[in-house]
Amino acid sequence: MATPPAVPTAAATATSIAPIFINTATLRSTITYKSLIQHFRTSLPIVTSILHSPPRQSYSLSPSSSLLLMPSWSSSSSFPYLGVKLITYFPQNSALQLPSVNGSYVLFDSATGQTLASMDGTELTLWRTSCVSALASEILARNDATVLVMIGSGNLAPHLIKAHLTAKPSLRRVIIWNRTEEKARKLAQFLENEGKFEGVCFEGSGNLEEVVGMGDIISCATNSETPLVKGARLQAGAHLDLVGSFKHSMRECDDEAIKRGRVFIDNEMALEEAGELVGAFERGVIGKGEIGGNLVELIKGEKVGRRDSEEVTVFKSVGSAVVDILSAQLVYETYQNGGL
């Protein structure tokens, strides 16, 4: 009797993959804010249960500098990826006119472990961070919001502005604040000259308290260790987006802002890492049980977002390896399919 032919194993039939490198310019031309926001909305509820993402590993290189490792991998063939982001944080680089955050992202095939692509992790972080915030604003901010206030004018600021303008087309005015007013005005002029958002005016300001009170949406992306946004200045119905802090010593708003608003988070690590929340818990301003929900719960409708037009909402994000790998997936697959 003839011996049945051996069934080829995955290892025997797999083909070698030539890794690709996706540089900054290519990444920018491969995705849009709209496509990434939509990808998060549709994919986050699905992949959350199949992705393993241990707490980020952070290594102190000096009193101010850090190295962060953010791995994530899938346990399902429906999402055949694993990846890791390596990030360096050197805040003193601003004095050298260099970015304070630099990084690389490497994407692998989760079935064979082969490298599929490496890409600019710094740029990927800017896109995923801004689109997470924009998705939260899409859900939590008022639909008639017209004024966006941007606190900070660093590398993340233009991405946050463009992502919010994409998510909330009702926005018609963008006011940028920076400690150095000239930097805010330069960014406003740059965005005005780009001309990508018809009917939107951009302006810079040096008066923080005044502009906070004008914002329907206030987005903060700073390294501040002293509160910038005072809760008493927030107008009724405002949405506060907090992006910058990722350790206990950092705070972009005061306790009154946390007390006035219903607070939502991107993921559970925000409860352990964000200075605004950790400090508020320690001081008894709010309890962990008073957090309104996380982003996935909001997308799925398991938690109620904005309840009325007068309510102040707060969204605090610290980032995660889950949104990193979803962003890398979209970049890689779009690139492989010929781009936009």
N, C-alpha and C positions, 0 to 999 in steps of 0.2 A: 504494500500500500504506500502510495506516495506521501511523503511528509508534507504537511501543509506549509505553504510559504510563510516565512517569518514576517510578523507585522513590524514594519519599520518604526523605530522609536522616534520621539520628537527630536532627540539629539542627532539621530542619523539623517533626518529629513530637513532639518533646519539649514537655512542658507546664511552665509556670512553677510553681515550688514556693514556697509561703509558709513561710519558716523559722519554727520554733517555739523557744520558750525554756523550758527545763525547770529550774525553780528547786530549791532544796534540799529543800523539803517534798515536792514532786512526785517528785523522784528517789527519796527515801526510801520513798515509797509505791508506787513502780513495780517495784522489785526486792526480792529477799530474799537473805540470805547463801546459802541453799540453792540458789537458782536461779543465782546468779553462780558459785558453786563448781562446779556441774554444767556450766555453760556453758563454763568454762575447761577442764574435764576433757574435754569432747567436742570443743570447737572448736580449742583450742591446737594439737593435732597436725595438724589439717587446714590451718589458715591460715598456719602458720609459713613454709611454702614459697612462699606467694603474696603475702606482705606485705613491703613495703620499709620498713625502719625504720632510718634512719641514726643514728649516735650522737647523743645529746642535745647540744644546744648550750647551753653554760653561760656566762653573762656575769657577771663580778664587778661589782657596783654599788658596793660598799664592802668593807672588809676582812672583814665578816661577812655581807653581803647579796648575794643572787644572783638572776638571772633565767634561767629554763630554758625551752627550746623543745623539744618532743618530737613530731615529725611521724611519720605512718605512712600508707601508701597501698597499695591493692590493685592487682595486675596481672591480676586475673581478674574476669570478669563475675559469677562465683558469689558474690563478696563485694564488692558495688558501693559501697565507701566509701573515703574518705580523711579524715584528721582531724589535728588538731594540738592539743596541750595547752600552755598558757602558764602557768608557775608562778613565783611569787615566793617567796623564802625570806628571811625577816627574823627571825632568832632572838631579837633584842632585843625583839620584840613581847610576849614573855611578861611582861615587866615592866609592860606597858600593859594586861594582861589581854586581849590580842588573839592570834589564831592566828599562829603563825610561818610557816605555809605558806598561800598563797592562790593560786587559779588558776581558769582557765576552759578549757572544752573546746569546740571547734567541729567539727562533723561535716558533711562534704560528700558529694554524689553524685559518685562517681569517674568516671562516664560523661560528665557535663555540667559538673561543677565547681560546681553550685548548692549553696548552703548549705541543709542540712536542719534542723540544730538547733544551738543552743548550750546548754551546761548548766554547772552548778556544777562546775568542775574540781577544787576542793578536796574536795568531798564524793565525787566520783567516785574520786579518788585514795585516800581513806580506805577506800572499799568494795573497790576492786580490790586494794589492798595487803593488806588483812586476809584477803581470800578467796584470794589466792595463797598466803599463809602457811598458811591453814587447809587448803588442798588438799595442800600439802606435808606437813602434820602428819597428814592423813588417810592418806597413803601411808607416811610414815616413822615416826610415833610408834607406840608399843605400843597394841594394841587394848584393853588393860585399863588404860590411863592414867586416873587418877582425880583427880590434882591438877595444876591449871594455875597457874603463877606468872607474873604479869604485871609486868615491870620497866618502870616509867614509868606515869604516869597522865594523859598529855596527850590531845589530841583523838583520836589513833589507838587508844589503849588500849581504850576500850569496844567499838570495832569489832573489834579483834583478839580480845577475849574472847568476843564473841558469835559470831564466825566459827568460832573453835576449838570452842566449845560445840556449834555446829551440826555441824561435821565429826566431832567425837569425842563422841558422846552418853554415853560411859562416864564423862566428867568429872563430878565431884560437888563439887569444892571449888576455889574460885578465890581465890588470895592475891595482893593487889596491893601492890607496893612502890614508894615514891617517896621522894626525898631529904627532902621535907616530908611526914611521916607523915600529917598531917591531910588532905592532898590524896588520899592513897591511901584513907583511911577514908571520905572523902566520896564517892569514886567507887564504893567497895564498897557503901555505903548506897544510892546512887542505883540501882545495878543490882539490889540486893535489893528495893527498893521497886517497881521496874518489874515484877517478878514474871513475867518471860517464860520463865524456865528453872526449872521445878518440880523440887525435890529438889536444887538446887545452892545451896551456901552461899558467900557472898562476904565477904571480910575484908581489912582493910588491915594493913600491917606496916611497921615501920621498921628491921627487922633483916635486912639484905640477905643476909649469909652464911647465916643460918639458913634463910631461905625458898628460896634457890637449891638447897640440899640436899634440900628437900622436894618439888621439882617433878618430875613425870613429863614435863611439857612446860613449858619456860621460854621465854616470848616477850618480846623486848626491843624497845622503841620509844623510844629516847632520842637526844639529841644529844651524848652523852658522848664526850669525847676521851681518857678514861682508862678502862681495862677495869673493868667492873662485875661480870661473871660470871667467877669463878675456876674454871678447869677442875677443880681438885682437889676442889671442892665438889659437882660434878655426881654424882648417884647413877648406878649402873649402869643402863643401859636408858633414860636420859633422852634427850629430844629438845630441842635448843636452836634456837630460831627467832630469827634476828638480822635486824632490820628497819631500825634507825635510821641506820646509817652509809652515806654515799654519796660520801665523799671520803677521801683517804689519812690525814688527821689524826684521823679519827673511829674509835673502837674501843669495842665493847660487851662484848667478852670478851678474855681473855688468850690467850697462845700455847698454854698447856696445854689449854684447851678445844678449840682447833683440832687440837692433836696427839692428844688422846684420842678425838675424834669422827671418824666418816666424814663428810666435808663434801660437801654438795650445794648447787647454786646455782639461781637462777631463770633466769638467762641468762648468756651469756659476758661481758657487761660487768661482772659482779660481780668477775671476775678482775682487772679493770683499775681498778675504782673503790673497792671495799670496803676500808677501812683494816685490818680484821682479817686479810684474805687477802693484800693487797699486802705488809703488814708481815711476815706469816708466810713469804711467799715470799722476801723480802729477807733474813730472818734464818735461812733454811734449815730452818724448822720442818717444812714440807711443800713439795712441788713441785706445779706445776700438773697434772702427770700423775697425781697422787694424788686429785684431785677425783673424787668418786663418780659425778657426772653432773649434768645439768640437769633442770628440771621436765618438759619435753616428753619427754625420754628415759625418765624415771620413769613418766609416764603411759602411754607406748607399751610399756613393759616391756622396753625396750632396755637399761636399766641396772637392776641389782638394788638395791632399797632396803634396808630393815632386814633383817639376816641372822639375828639372834637377839634374845632378850629382854634380854640383857646389854649389847648394843652401844649406844654413845652416838652419836647422829646429830645433825648440825648442818646447818641450812638457812640460807643467806645470800641475801637478796633485795635488789636495788637498784632494781627497777621497770623497766618498758619501755613503749615506745609501742605494742607489740603488745597487751598486756593493757589498755592505755588504750582502744584502738579497739574491742576486743572488748567491754569494759564499756559503752562508748558505744553500740555496736550493740544490746546487750541492752536498755539503757534506752530507746533510741529506738524499737525495734521493739515492745517491750512497751507503751510509751506509745501508739504508733499503733494497737495492737490493743486498746486499751481498758483497759490496766493489768492488775493481777493479777486 
